[in-house]
Amino acid sequence: MEQSWLSIIPFLIVIPIAMITKQVLPGLILGLLVGSYLISPSLIGGMETMLGYVVQALIDENNIKVIVFLYVFSGLIGMIKMTGGVKGFVEKAAERITTKRQALLLTYASTVGTFSAPTFRFVTIAPIMKALLKKVKMSTMELGFVIETTATPIIVLIPVATAFVGYMVSVIQVSTQTMGVTTDPYSLFIQSIPFNFFAFVIILLGIYLSFFHPSHTDAPTQMDDEEEDDDWHDCHPAVSKDLPTKPLNLLVPIILVISLTLFLTWWDGHTEGYSFFQAFIKADVLEAMVVALLITLVISIFFYIIQRFKLNKLISSFIIGGNELMSVIVLLSVVWGLSSVTDDLGFSGFVTAHTDWIPIMFITPMLFVFGSTVSYFIGSAWGTWGILMPLGLSLASVADISLPLMIGAVFASGSFGAFASPLSDDTNTLAKILDLTVMDYARFKLKPALIAAGITTVLYTGVSFIF
């Protein structure tokens, strides 16, 4: 079915359904189902085809590694929370903060130990800042904005030991496979990092507003005098009074997983005979990440048992933590299947035949603007990446645009939605911890997010003349 117009039907279904329902998964499933019926147009045949695509995606060796990484990483975070690692970090840090500048510096510096996932950032740094809010004289919304600029925008730029890496590499891999590109997907991810312009712009904007812009101390805090005595331990279960205070239970696993990932990545390339720097480039990074994480998990369990934590509670917290990402694993499975369906329907050929009229310098900025709109209305960076990466790489192939540039633009568009959308997990989680009204907080940060998006669009237009 090369160059078949039928190949765009799944996308014409996925995007509107996702935007209407405010949910990514229903649109993806319906798109996969329709695509399967286009390939096998019979009552049973379509269902069998859909099942076949999903199963085929799940038995792929690299896909299984991604699933293991996501589940184990989330499970490890669950154990860290249960053993008081997060609470301990919060308690110790709060003891040393007396001024706004110190609080802001801590917010940025703490990224070193808490960059694994946005929610993890929020439950470690937001309670500290909430406890100090009266002392440092910041508005709650200003505080939320500063914290969020140190979450997803920074995490998407970190190439190791985050909950994002496995997923981001996976959506690149499945998109390049359908195009027949043989370049290592992790290498493409590394090369795309400098082109995630929105992340860099919003981080710099956050630093400017934090340290060089007059504070909006007259803005409503929603934490007035009658709430002054509220205990920040109640803002999230990870910092509950009932938990022990053990900061090492956070620091040891994080340091282990980062160190082991770097070492095993180098070791994998070293055993193949490559030089020091080449070893990192040529290594099987996904394999190294998974193995490093498994070793960290085993060592962490022994570390916690020595502290007299019960094994059954450790296992329970691991499973609860891992299950928090089951929705993401289901999402990935459908994304993998949908990508295969559209490839078999001739999506790449269709894009090649019908998009050559678009001026090359406008393709990347247009995709960023389109992706940002989609991500804002569905509130999911990961959903946006899964939907748009095949389209972006197909356009890049047709127009001979740098793949890292286009990948960076797709990741940037999803990052915009995760930051700005009132539907995103980031917005809702942080608003809940800080006792903010979600829509008020989302409106507060929309203006700086749009400014950053405008600058990003200009940057993509300018860079498109070079690449």
C-alpha positions as CSV (number, residue, x, y, z in Angstrom):
1,M,0.0,0.0,0.0
2,E,2.9,2.4,-0.7
3,Q,1.9,6.1,-0.7
4,S,-1.7,5.1,0.3
5,W,-3.8,8.0,1.7
6,L,-5.3,5.4,4.0
7,S,-2.1,5.6,6.1
8,I,-3.1,9.0,7.5
9,I,-6.5,7.9,8.7
10,P,-5.2,6.6,12.0
11,F,-3.6,10.0,12.7
12,L,-6.7,11.8,11.7
13,I,-8.5,9.8,14.4
14,V,-5.8,9.8,17.1
15,I,-5.2,13.5,17.4
16,P,-8.9,14.8,17.4
17,I,-10.0,12.0,19.8
18,A,-7.2,12.7,22.2
19,M,-7.9,16.4,22.2
20,I,-11.7,16.0,22.6
21,T,-11.4,13.3,25.4
22,K,-8.3,14.9,27.0
23,Q,-7.0,11.4,27.1
24,V,-4.2,10.0,24.9
25,L,-4.9,6.3,25.2
26,P,-8.5,6.1,23.8
27,G,-7.3,8.0,20.7
28,L,-4.3,5.7,20.2
29,I,-6.3,2.5,20.7
30,L,-9.0,3.7,18.2
31,G,-6.4,4.7,15.7
32,L,-4.7,1.3,16.0
33,L,-8.0,-0.5,15.7
34,V,-9.0,1.4,12.6
35,G,-5.6,0.9,11.0
36,S,-5.9,-2.8,11.8
37,Y,-9.3,-3.0,10.1
38,L,-7.9,-1.1,7.0
39,I,-5.3,-3.9,6.7
40,S,-7.7,-6.8,7.5
41,P,-11.2,-5.6,6.7
42,S,-13.2,-8.3,8.3
43,L,-15.0,-8.6,11.7
44,I,-12.6,-10.9,13.3
45,G,-9.6,-10.2,11.1
46,G,-9.2,-6.6,12.3
47,M,-9.2,-7.6,15.9
48,E,-6.7,-10.4,15.3
49,T,-4.5,-8.0,13.4
50,M,-4.6,-5.4,16.2
51,L,-3.7,-8.1,18.7
52,G,-0.9,-9.3,16.5
53,Y,0.7,-5.8,16.2
54,V,0.6,-5.3,20.0
55,V,2.0,-8.8,20.7
56,Q,4.7,-8.3,18.1
57,A,5.7,-5.1,19.8
58,L,5.8,-6.6,23.2
59,I,8.0,-9.5,22.3
60,D,10.7,-7.3,20.7
61,E,13.8,-7.6,22.8
62,N,14.5,-3.9,23.1
63,N,10.9,-3.1,23.9
64,I,10.9,-5.6,26.7
65,K,14.1,-3.9,28.1
66,V,12.3,-0.6,28.0
67,I,9.3,-2.0,29.9
68,V,11.6,-3.6,32.5
69,F,13.5,-0.4,33.0
70,L,10.3,1.7,33.4
71,Y,8.7,-0.7,35.9
72,V,11.8,-1.4,38.0
73,F,12.8,2.3,38.1
74,S,9.3,3.3,39.3
75,G,9.4,0.4,41.8
76,L,12.7,1.6,43.2
77,I,11.3,5.1,43.6
78,G,8.4,3.5,45.6
79,M,10.9,1.8,47.9
80,I,12.8,5.1,48.4
81,K,9.7,6.8,49.4
82,M,8.6,4.0,51.8
83,T,12.0,3.9,53.6
84,G,11.9,7.6,54.3
85,G,14.5,8.6,51.7
86,V,12.4,11.5,50.3
87,K,11.2,12.6,53.8
88,G,14.8,12.5,55.1
89,F,16.1,14.6,52.2
90,V,13.3,17.2,52.8
91,E,13.9,17.4,56.5
92,K,17.6,17.9,56.3
93,A,17.4,20.5,53.5
94,A,14.7,22.5,55.3
95,E,16.8,22.8,58.4
96,R,19.5,24.8,56.4
97,I,17.3,27.3,54.5
98,T,16.7,30.8,55.9
99,T,16.4,33.1,52.8
100,K,14.7,33.2,49.5
101,R,18.0,33.0,47.6
102,Q,19.0,29.9,49.5
103,A,15.7,28.3,48.8
104,L,15.9,29.0,45.1
105,L,19.5,27.8,45.0
106,L,18.5,24.6,46.7
107,T,15.7,24.2,44.2
108,Y,18.2,24.2,41.4
109,A,21.0,22.3,43.2
110,S,18.6,19.5,44.3
111,T,18.1,18.5,40.7
112,V,21.4,16.6,41.0
113,G,19.8,14.0,43.3
114,T,16.2,14.1,42.3
115,F,16.1,14.3,38.5
116,S,14.7,10.8,37.9
117,A,11.1,12.0,37.3
118,P,9.0,15.2,37.6
119,T,6.8,13.8,40.3
120,F,9.9,12.7,42.2
121,R,11.2,16.3,42.0
122,F,7.9,17.7,43.2
123,V,7.6,15.5,46.3
124,T,11.2,16.2,47.3
125,I,11.5,20.0,46.7
126,A,7.9,21.3,47.0
127,P,7.3,20.3,50.6
128,I,10.6,22.1,51.6
129,M,9.5,25.2,49.8
130,K,6.0,25.0,51.1
131,A,7.3,24.8,54.7
132,L,9.5,27.9,54.1
133,L,7.0,29.9,52.0
134,K,6.2,32.5,54.7
135,K,9.9,32.9,55.5
136,V,11.1,33.4,52.0
137,K,8.2,35.7,51.0
138,M,7.3,34.2,47.6
139,S,3.9,33.9,46.2
140,T,2.8,30.3,45.9
141,M,2.2,30.5,42.1
142,E,5.7,32.0,41.7
143,L,7.1,29.2,43.7
144,G,5.2,26.6,41.6
145,F,6.6,28.1,38.4
146,V,10.2,28.1,39.7
147,I,9.9,24.4,40.8
148,E,8.3,23.3,37.5
149,T,11.1,24.9,35.4
150,T,13.5,22.6,37.2
151,A,11.4,19.4,36.5
152,T,10.4,18.2,33.0
153,P,12.4,20.9,31.1
154,I,15.6,19.7,32.9
155,I,14.8,16.0,33.0
156,V,14.2,15.7,29.2
157,L,17.8,16.9,28.7
158,I,19.4,14.3,31.0
159,P,20.5,11.2,29.0
160,V,20.9,8.7,31.9
161,A,19.0,7.3,35.0
162,T,15.6,9.0,34.4
163,A,12.1,7.6,33.9
164,F,12.0,9.5,30.5
165,V,15.2,8.1,28.8
166,G,13.8,4.6,28.1
167,Y,10.6,6.0,26.6
168,M,12.2,8.7,24.6
169,V,14.7,6.3,23.0
170,S,11.9,3.9,22.4
171,V,9.8,6.3,20.4
172,I,12.8,7.2,18.3
173,Q,13.7,3.6,17.8
174,V,10.2,2.5,16.6
175,S,10.0,5.5,14.2
176,T,13.4,5.0,12.7
177,Q,12.8,1.3,12.3
178,T,9.7,1.9,10.2
179,M,11.7,4.3,8.0
180,G,14.6,1.8,7.6
181,V,17.1,4.1,9.3
182,T,19.9,2.1,10.9
183,T,21.3,4.8,13.2
184,D,21.4,3.9,16.9
185,P,18.3,5.5,18.5
186,Y,20.2,6.4,21.7
187,S,22.8,8.2,19.7
188,L,20.0,10.1,17.9
189,F,18.6,11.0,21.3
190,I,21.9,12.4,22.5
191,Q,22.3,14.4,19.3
192,S,18.8,15.8,19.6
193,I,19.3,17.2,23.1
194,P,20.8,20.5,22.0
195,F,17.8,21.0,19.7
196,N,15.2,20.8,22.4
197,F,15.0,24.5,22.4
198,F,11.9,24.9,24.5
199,A,13.5,23.2,27.5
200,F,16.5,25.4,27.4
201,V,14.5,28.6,26.9
202,I,12.0,27.9,29.7
203,I,14.9,27.0,32.1
204,L,16.7,30.3,31.3
205,L,13.4,32.2,31.7
206,G,12.9,30.5,35.0
207,I,16.3,31.5,36.2
208,Y,15.7,35.1,35.1
209,L,12.4,35.3,36.9
210,S,13.8,33.6,40.0
211,F,16.9,35.7,40.5
212,F,16.7,38.9,38.4
213,H,13.0,39.8,38.2
214,P,11.1,41.5,41.0
215,S,9.1,39.0,43.0
216,H,5.4,39.2,42.9
217,T,5.0,39.0,46.6
218,D,1.6,40.7,46.5
219,A,0.2,37.8,44.4
220,P,-2.3,35.6,46.2
221,T,-0.6,32.7,48.0
222,Q,-3.7,30.7,48.9
223,M,-1.8,30.0,52.1
224,D,-3.1,32.9,54.3
225,D,-2.8,33.3,58.0
226,E,-5.5,30.9,58.9
227,E,-3.5,28.2,57.1
228,E,-0.1,29.2,58.5
229,D,0.0,26.4,60.9
230,D,-0.7,23.7,58.3
231,D,1.9,21.0,58.5
232,W,3.8,20.4,55.2
233,H,4.0,16.7,56.1
234,D,0.4,16.4,55.0
235,C,1.0,17.6,51.5
236,H,2.1,14.3,50.1
237,P,2.4,10.7,51.4
238,A,6.1,10.6,50.5
239,V,6.8,13.0,53.3
240,S,4.3,11.7,55.8
241,K,4.9,12.0,59.6
242,D,4.6,8.2,59.8
243,L,7.7,7.6,57.7
244,P,11.3,7.5,59.0
245,T,13.8,10.3,58.3
246,K,16.6,8.7,56.3
247,P,18.1,10.8,53.6
248,L,20.7,8.2,52.7
249,N,17.9,5.9,51.5
250,L,17.4,8.4,48.7
251,L,21.0,9.3,48.0
252,V,22.6,5.8,48.0
253,P,20.3,4.3,45.3
254,I,20.5,7.5,43.1
255,I,24.3,7.7,43.2
256,L,24.5,3.9,42.6
257,V,22.2,3.9,39.5
258,I,24.0,6.9,37.9
259,S,27.5,5.6,38.7
260,L,26.7,2.0,37.5
261,T,25.0,3.3,34.3
262,L,28.0,5.3,33.3
263,F,30.4,2.5,34.2
264,L,28.5,-0.2,32.4
265,T,28.0,2.0,29.4
266,W,31.7,2.5,29.2
267,W,32.5,-1.1,29.9
268,D,30.2,-2.4,27.1
269,G,32.0,-0.3,24.6
270,H,35.4,-1.0,26.1
271,T,34.9,-4.8,25.7
272,E,34.3,-4.2,22.0
273,G,37.7,-2.5,21.8
274,Y,36.7,1.1,21.5
275,S,38.6,4.0,23.0
276,F,37.3,5.8,26.2
277,F,35.0,8.3,24.5
278,Q,34.1,6.0,21.6
279,A,33.1,3.4,24.1
280,F,30.2,5.6,25.3
281,I,29.0,6.2,21.8
282,K,29.2,2.6,20.6
283,A,27.8,0.9,23.7
284,D,24.4,-0.7,24.0
285,V,23.2,2.0,26.4
286,L,19.7,0.5,27.0
287,E,21.3,-2.7,28.1
288,A,23.7,-0.9,30.4
289,M,20.8,1.1,31.9
290,V,18.7,-1.9,32.7
291,V,21.6,-3.9,34.2
292,A,22.7,-1.0,36.3
293,L,19.2,-0.5,37.6
294,L,18.8,-4.2,38.4
295,I,22.1,-4.2,40.3
296,T,21.0,-1.0,42.2
297,L,17.7,-2.6,43.1
298,V,19.4,-5.7,44.6
299,I,21.9,-3.6,46.6
300,S,19.2,-1.2,47.7
301,I,17.0,-4.1,49.0
302,F,20.0,-5.4,51.1
303,F,20.7,-1.8,52.3
304,Y,17.1,-1.4,53.5
305,I,17.0,-4.9,55.1
306,I,20.1,-4.1,57.1
307,Q,18.1,-1.1,58.5
308,R,15.5,-3.5,59.6
309,F,12.8,-2.7,57.0
310,K,10.7,-5.8,56.4
311,L,11.1,-7.5,53.1
312,N,7.3,-7.9,52.6
313,K,6.9,-4.1,52.9
314,L,9.8,-3.5,50.5
315,I,8.2,-5.8,47.9
316,S,4.8,-4.2,48.4
317,S,6.2,-0.7,47.9
318,F,8.2,-1.8,44.9
319,I,5.0,-3.3,43.3
320,I,2.9,-0.2,44.1
321,G,5.6,2.0,42.7
322,G,6.0,-0.1,39.5
323,N,2.3,-0.2,39.0
324,E,2.2,3.6,38.8
325,L,3.8,3.3,35.4
326,M,1.6,0.5,34.1
327,S,-0.5,3.1,32.2
328,V,2.6,4.3,30.5
329,I,3.6,0.7,29.6
330,V,0.2,0.2,28.0
331,L,0.5,3.5,26.2
332,L,3.9,2.4,24.8
333,S,2.5,-0.9,23.6
334,V,-0.2,0.8,21.7
335,V,2.2,3.4,20.3
336,W,4.5,0.6,19.0
337,G,1.6,-1.2,17.4
338,L,0.2,2.0,15.8
339,S,3.6,2.9,14.3
340,S,3.8,-0.6,12.7
341,V,0.2,-0.3,11.4
342,T,0.8,3.1,9.7
343,D,4.1,1.9,8.3
344,D,2.3,-1.1,6.7
345,L,-0.3,1.2,5.3
346,G,2.4,3.2,3.5
347,F,2.6,6.3,5.7
348,S,6.2,7.2,4.9
349,G,5.5,6.9,1.2
350,F,2.4,9.1,1.5
351,V,4.3,11.8,3.3
352,T,7.1,11.7,0.7
353,A,4.6,12.1,-2.1
354,H,2.5,14.9,-0.6
355,T,4.5,17.3,1.5
356,D,7.2,18.4,-0.9
357,W,5.3,21.7,-1.4
358,I,6.1,23.0,2.1
359,P,9.2,25.3,2.3
360,I,11.9,23.4,4.1
361,M,12.7,26.2,6.6
362,F,9.1,26.1,7.9
363,I,8.7,22.4,8.4
364,T,10.4,22.2,11.8
365,P,8.8,25.3,13.4
366,M,5.4,24.3,12.0
367,L,5.7,20.8,13.6
368,F,6.8,22.4,16.9
369,V,3.7,24.7,16.9
370,F,1.4,21.9,15.9
371,G,2.8,19.5,18.5
372,S,2.7,22.2,21.2
373,T,-1.0,22.7,20.4
374,V,-1.7,19.0,20.6
375,S,0.3,18.5,23.8
376,Y,-1.5,21.5,25.4
377,F,-4.9,20.1,24.8
378,I,-4.1,16.5,25.7
379,G,-1.8,17.4,28.6
380,S,0.7,14.6,27.9
381,A,4.3,14.9,26.7
382,W,4.7,11.2,26.3
383,G,1.5,10.9,24.3
384,T,2.5,13.7,22.1
385,W,5.9,12.2,21.4
386,G,4.3,8.8,20.6
387,I,1.9,10.4,18.2
388,L,4.2,12.9,16.4
389,M,7.6,11.2,16.3
390,P,6.7,9.0,13.2
391,L,5.3,12.0,11.5
392,G,8.3,14.2,12.4
393,L,10.9,11.7,11.2
394,S,9.0,11.0,8.0
395,L,8.9,14.7,7.2
396,A,12.6,15.0,8.1
397,S,13.4,12.2,5.7
398,V,11.3,13.7,2.9
399,A,12.8,17.2,3.2
400,D,16.3,16.1,4.0
401,I,16.1,17.8,7.4
402,S,18.5,16.8,10.2
403,L,17.0,13.9,12.2
404,P,18.3,15.2,15.6
405,L,16.8,18.6,14.8
406,M,13.4,17.2,14.1
407,I,13.6,14.8,17.1
408,G,14.5,17.8,19.3
409,A,11.4,19.7,18.0
410,V,9.1,16.8,18.7
411,F,10.4,16.5,22.2
412,A,10.2,20.3,22.7
413,S,6.5,20.3,21.7
414,G,5.7,17.6,24.2
415,S,7.7,19.5,26.9
416,F,5.5,22.6,26.3
417,G,2.3,20.7,27.0
418,A,3.7,19.0,30.1
419,F,4.7,22.4,31.4
420,A,1.8,24.6,30.3
421,S,-1.3,22.4,30.1
422,P,-3.9,22.4,32.9
423,L,-4.4,18.7,32.1
424,S,-0.8,17.7,32.6
425,D,0.3,15.5,35.5
426,D,3.0,18.1,36.3
427,T,0.5,20.9,36.7
428,N,-2.0,18.9,38.7
429,T,0.5,17.2,41.0
430,L,2.3,20.5,41.9
431,A,-1.0,22.4,42.4
432,K,-2.2,19.7,44.8
433,I,1.0,19.8,46.8
434,L,1.0,23.6,47.0
435,D,-2.8,23.9,47.6
436,L,-3.3,25.8,44.4
437,T,-6.4,25.9,42.2
438,V,-5.3,24.1,39.0
439,M,-6.8,26.5,36.5
440,D,-5.6,29.6,38.3
441,Y,-2.1,28.2,38.4
442,A,-2.2,27.1,34.8
443,R,-3.2,30.6,33.7
444,F,-0.5,32.1,35.8
445,K,2.3,30.2,34.0
446,L,0.8,30.2,30.5
447,K,2.2,33.7,29.6
448,P,5.8,32.8,30.3
449,A,5.3,29.4,28.6
450,L,3.9,31.1,25.5
451,I,6.8,33.6,25.5
452,A,9.2,30.6,25.6
453,A,7.3,28.9,22.9
454,G,7.5,32.0,20.7
455,I,11.3,32.2,21.2
456,T,11.6,28.5,20.4
457,T,9.6,28.9,17.2
458,V,12.0,31.7,16.0
459,L,15.0,29.5,16.9
460,Y,13.7,26.6,14.9
461,T,13.1,28.9,11.9
462,G,16.6,30.3,12.2
463,V,18.3,26.9,12.6
464,S,16.3,25.5,9.7
465,F,18.3,27.7,7.3
466,I,21.5,26.0,8.6
467,F,20.5,22.3,8.9
